[in-house]
């Protein structure tokens, strides 16, 4: 039996059942969309049809990011600030800068 060891270098987050299911449902839909695009390429679909589907996947990923970011701010960031962990704000700013590239 393999023992699982948690690495202190990686943060984790306990999610509510509702949040967990919502995020996984969104990712499953996105995964299905990506498989659909792959099928379109395999069937030699017209370029603009594929591009429109890629745009839909990008929108779905952006929506996923918005939900995840909002949950992060409402829970992790808020809790860390209350506990005096000011470095969390710097981490959030760095993440936002990466998201806005």
Secondary structure as UniProt FT lines:
FT   TURN            8..9
FT   HELIX           17..42
FT   TURN            43..44
FT   HELIX           47..72
FT   HELIX           73..77
FT   HELIX           78..82
FT   TURN            83..84
FT   HELIX           87..99
//
